[in-house]
Amino acid sequence: MNADTNDAHAAIWFTVAQLCNEDEKKSSVKFSPAFVDALSQVVYSQTETMGVDLEHFAKHAKRAKISVDDVKAELLAAKAEAIKTNAAKPA
C-alpha cells in the first residue's frame, strides 16, 4: 500500500467509526472494533469499485472530467443492476 491508499483507508475508518459512535449514542447497539474494521473495508472496496466504474465511464464518454450527475447516474445504474439480479433469482 502506498501513502495515498493508507490515508484513504484511515479517513474511511475514522468516518465509519464516528458514524458508529453516533449511532451507539442514539441506540442500545454497540459496535465492536472488528465490526468497524470490517465495515470500513467494505466501504473502501465499494469506493474503489465505483472509482473504476466512473473512470471507465469517463473514458467511454471521451471526457476528462465527470460531474455530480454522472456519479448519480452510476449509483442509479448500480442499483438497477442489483434489482435486476435479485429479481431474476427464484424465490
N, C-alpha and C positions, 0 to 999 in steps of 0.2 A: 504494500500500500504506500502511496505517496502522501505528501503532506496535505494536499488538497482533499484527498479521499478521507484521511484521518480527520480533518477539520469538518468535513461534511457529516461523517459518522457522529462525531462529537456533538455537532449542532443539532442533529436529528435526535440523538439520545437525550440531550438536555431538554429539548422541546417536548418530547414524549414524556419524560419524567415529570416535567412541570404540569402537563395536562393530567397525568395520572394523580399527582399530588392534589390538584384542584378537585378532581373527581372524588378522591378519598375524603376530602373535607365536606363534600355535599352528600355523601352516601356512606353506607356501612362497609363498602367494598374496600379491601386492602390489596394493593398490587405488590407482588414480590419483586425483588431486583431482577430475578431471572425472567419474569414476565416483561418488565420494562425493556430488558435487553432484547428479548425475542421480538417484541412489538416494534422496537426501533429498527431491528434488522429487516422486518417485513416492510416497514415504511421506506427504508433506504432502497431495498430491492425494487419496490414499486416505482420509486422516483427514478431509479436508473432505467427501468424499462420504459417509462414514459419519456425520458430524455432521448433514448434511442429512437423511439417511435416518432417523436417530434423532429429529430434530425432527419430521419428518412422522409417525413412529410415535407420538410423544407427543401430537401434535395429534389424530391419529386415535383414540387411546385416551382422549382428553379428560383428559390428565394433565399436570400442571405439571412433574413430575419423572420421570426414568426410573431404573431400578435396574440393578445389575450383571447381573442375569438378563436384562433387556431387551437389553443390549449383547451378551450371549452368544447370545441368540435372533437378533439381527441378523447376527452373524457366521455362525451356522449357516444362516440363510436365504440369505445371500450365497454361501456355499459350495455349498449345494444348487442354487442357480440356475446357478452355474458348471458344476457336474456335469451338470445337465440340458442346458445349452447345448452342452457338449462331447460329450455322448452323442448328441446329435441330428446332429452333423457326420458326414459319411461318412468312413470310414477310408481 
